[in-house]
């Protein structure tokens, strides 16, 4: 199952969740109605000595109960989802996590940050912030609504007790959840369960208030017997609510367990080291603290964790995770299939042959393999990221870990090589940027001067964590300065376009009100015009002659079955690309896969891809919410 199938599976599971949700709410409505009918209508029938079932039906009461219950449950779910709508950070804070300072010198914290940096660069996503929970247990989680606002959470026991290989295995598992579309589904599960739980909480509140009222009445020599029906109503509401929660947990468990097996398998594929994640699971089994999370919100977020964060349940159906033994057995079986620690070394090209590390200006790619790698990074991508980070100067790593330094690093990446343009850019920055930012810009610029262009996007990705900490005012100034730097030479090159798209995707959800993406298009025909505009622009970008543009367009159009012709040069450009991508992100992932495949065929039609074209392909993939690992020959 590839990335695109995983996204559609996650969406189908969301639809299934909605179906179960509707069924659970319908049963709750029936239970709440019976509670009210038995309490009030039944009480009115006591004078006759019998309670006929027909007397328990009252259409007006049924209408009010249905409306009230729907309002409580739906509003409860929406309220909880709204609380978590800011992304993974809301979940991390809810679980007591504290952001690890990107500039920390603590060796254990530095270890996990380095592993996360490698994983992010290898996966083709912005580096997510890491939150630390002060639990002695061994556990971790990934949370967010998309890869651009994901966060990683780790416990103190996870970073203290695991070796680097074991920690890498755990992080690979969590990155699999990020790439497989599990995070959004997990947040919706929290909302569903909370909406159902509200009914039980209302019942508990009724019992508590009524019991307190009866106590005061007895203190005043009043028997208070009139409150008994209200107490019964409260108890029944509690029962109905918790029965709903019980079935909700069954839904959560059924959805989560299979996704855990998938994430384990993806982690082994990513690292090619089953002993890493397998060793982590074995340590959890033998560790005194296990994987239990000591937080009041651990129950509602239990499906987020790497391992079971709750006490062992007597009912296996209620467990959100498969048994440790079963997970370990499946992972150990991969050892028998020849996937062993260090096996990746044989599949990774020598460092001197990796594009961007070597002097190579272009390289050949296999379009099908490029598309297959989306959301499915392998050991070669991980080795590439590790080698790149090892060569990256320490000054760059240190500078990009602070907001001021990250801003300066982005400015440095955008400085033009033409002296006249560069002078104009620097003049603007001296009037609109902070002195500390200019200092960081010079530091990063000097450190990167001897390195190849392949380092540019990874450095920008490393800046994202710190840039998210900017104030709203500082972010507005930063985005305007970036715009001015890009437009200084009155044209936008491929890297500038890729960088701006990445920054917008990663930072806009933090500082701006970005609407969620809805799926409107399910066939290529429904987005034909957008495909033609996108492929035409890509064809012109990589061609020196009109004939080359024609060939490139046909190479991209053929896989889509498009009979259209190349658009005019005047109709192509950044506005056309942006408009096409904004429309295409509303297509199903199956359609996006076809479009991305066509784009790679278009760019690679001349049997070579330059580093700038590789950045452009990844920018297109990122805009389509398809995380693409680095491209290299």
C-alpha angles and dihedrals in degrees: 000000000000131000094271094050089047091055092051091046089052090050092049090050088052088054090048089050090053089052092051089045092055091048092049092048091049091053091047090052090053091049094047092048092051089049092054094040094050092045100047110015091039091050091054090053095054092092090068091054093236135069113218117204090230089062090061092065117087117160094202092051090046091054093050093045092049093048094044095046093047091049093049096046098041095043090047091053094044092048092053093045089048090053089056096039093101088074137245096337091070090056092046092051091046089057092050097258121158121207113253108232106246087220096053119139094200103122095219093048090044089054094058093043091053091050091049091049090054093046094049095049091046090049096046097239133117113273106266121223116252123226124200123216115199094229120131089215124096111250144119141183144193120218138175144096095258139358089267094063100029123130133195121224125197134178124233089246091054095059096035100046104036127079119232092261091050091046089049090053091052092047091048088055091052093046087054089059089051092050097040096058095247098129099070090047090051093053091050089052090057090052094049094051093045092053091053092044091057089073090057091046091053090051090049090050092051092051093047096048093043093048090051090049091051090050091054091046092053089050086058092051091257118134091216092205091146090074095063096090089052091051090050090049090052092049092049091049089051090051093047092047095049092046086055090049090050092057090042089057090051088055091048092049094048092050096044105045097062090046089055092056089049092050091049091052092047091051091055090049091048098050101024085218114108089174090067100060091027091055091050091053091048091051090052089053092052099036118105093225093043112189100306117139115216098212131114090231095051091099096058092043096041093114091061096065130099090230134011106299095191137069114282111279124225088218114065089196088068095054115108091202132051116248114282091238093057093048091049092048092053091048094045088052088065088063087064089052091061099260101132137158110283094017089120091069090075093053099045120091115240112268092248089061098049114110113246092022092061125050091257111134096192141009141185123259136191105232093207093052091046091056092044089056092061108115089355109084117178139206092276091059090048092050090048091052092047092050092047092051092047090057094045110104116252090233090062093049092048094045096050092055095076128062093239092047093046091052090049091048092055090049090051091052090054099048110118124235092223108094096220094050092044092053090052091049093049092048090055093048094049088058099041109026132072119257091239090055091052090051091052089047091056092046094052093041093054092046094049097043094094097044129087127256091258088081095061102081094039090053090049090050089052090054095058097082092055094040090058088064093062119115118248090254093049090048091053091051091046095052092048091050091050090051091051093048092051094048096044092099093040092244139076120226125204095263093049090051093048092048095049092049091049093049092048093049093047102040107027094074089056098048105021138050101256116182118228118257117255124199111244105150125062103166137049090240090062091059099033095123092050091050092051092049093048096046092045092053092047091048093053093044094060099038133088095187133041090240091056090052090051092051093047092050093050090049089057098038095051097068088051094048091237116163091189124119130236112283121240119274091239091058093052128081143090095311090053092048093048092049092048094048093047089056096042093054085068091063127094117268089250089060092044090054091056092047094049090048089052091050092052091048089050096051094041095046092110091054093249135083122199121214089252091052090048089055089049093052090051090048090054091047091049091050088053089051091247109131108218123195119229117291118229138156 
